[in-house]
């Protein structure tokens, strides 16, 4: 039982590191795309407000929620491996 707790704690820490890295990278890519779109559209309004509005929309997007799969997928895989190892 102690080994399972250790596995879950270490797994949670590793998944959190991956989640933060992927989130920062994805947000940086979105910010750059917003700046590029602002240039392509002929510079409508202020760049900072355009980027802030776009990042606010990104915060509520499906893509941001899909990044949470970093926690879900490994948990499902570990549970599946434990089940098939012990019960089949």
C-alpha positions in Angstrom: 0.0 0.0 0.0 2.9 2.3 0.7 4.3 1.7 -2.7 1.0 2.7 -4.3 0.9 5.9 -2.3 4.5 6.7 -3.3 3.7 6.0 -7.0 0.6 8.3 -6.9 2.5 11.1 -5.2 5.5 11.0 -7.5 3.1 10.6 -10.5 1.1 13.6 -9.4 4.3 15.7 -9.1 5.6 14.6 -12.5 2.2 15.2 -14.2 2.1 18.7 -12.5 5.5 19.6 -14.0 4.3 18.4 -17.4 1.1 20.3 -17.1 2.8 23.6 -16.1 5.3 23.2 -19.0 2.6 22.4 -21.6 0.4 25.3 -20.3 3.1 27.8 -20.4 4.2 26.7 -23.9 0.6 26.7 -25.2 -0.1 30.1 -23.8 3.2 31.5 -25.4 2.2 30.0 -28.8 -1.3 31.6 -28.5 0.2 35.0 -27.6 2.5 34.9 -30.6 -0.4 33.9 -32.9 -2.5 36.7 -31.6 0.4 39.2 -32.3 0.7 37.8 -35.8 -3.1 38.0 -36.4 -3.0 41.6 -35.1 -0.4 42.4 -37.8 -2.3 40.6 -40.5 -5.6 42.4 -39.7 -4.1 45.8 -40.2 -3.4 46.6 -36.5 -6.9 47.2 -35.2 -6.7 49.0 -31.9 -4.2 48.5 -29.2 -1.9 45.4 -29.4 -2.0 44.8 -25.6 -5.8 44.9 -25.3 -6.1 42.7 -28.4 -3.7 40.1 -26.9 -5.4 40.3 -23.5 -8.8 39.8 -25.0 -7.6 36.9 -27.0 -5.9 35.2 -24.0 -9.1 35.6 -22.0 -10.9 33.7 -24.7 -8.1 31.1 -24.7 -8.5 30.7 -21.0 -12.1 29.5 -21.5 -11.3 27.4 -24.6 -11.5 23.6 -25.0 -7.8 23.4 -25.8 -6.9 24.6 -22.4 -9.2 22.0 -20.8 -7.7 19.3 -22.9 -4.3 19.9 -21.4 -5.8 18.5 -18.2 -5.5 15.1 -20.0 -2.0 15.1 -18.6 -3.5 14.0 -15.3 -6.3 11.8 -16.6 -4.5 9.6 -19.2 -1.7 8.4 -17.0 -4.1 7.7 -14.2 -6.3 5.6 -16.5 -3.2 3.7 -17.8 -1.9 2.9 -14.3 -5.3 1.7 -13.2 -5.6 -0.4 -16.4 -2.1 -1.9 -15.9 -2.9 -2.7 -12.2 -6.2 -4.3 -13.1 -4.9 -6.5 -15.9 -1.8 -7.5 -14.0 -3.8 -8.6 -10.9 -7.0 -9.9 -12.3 -6.3 -11.4 -15.7 
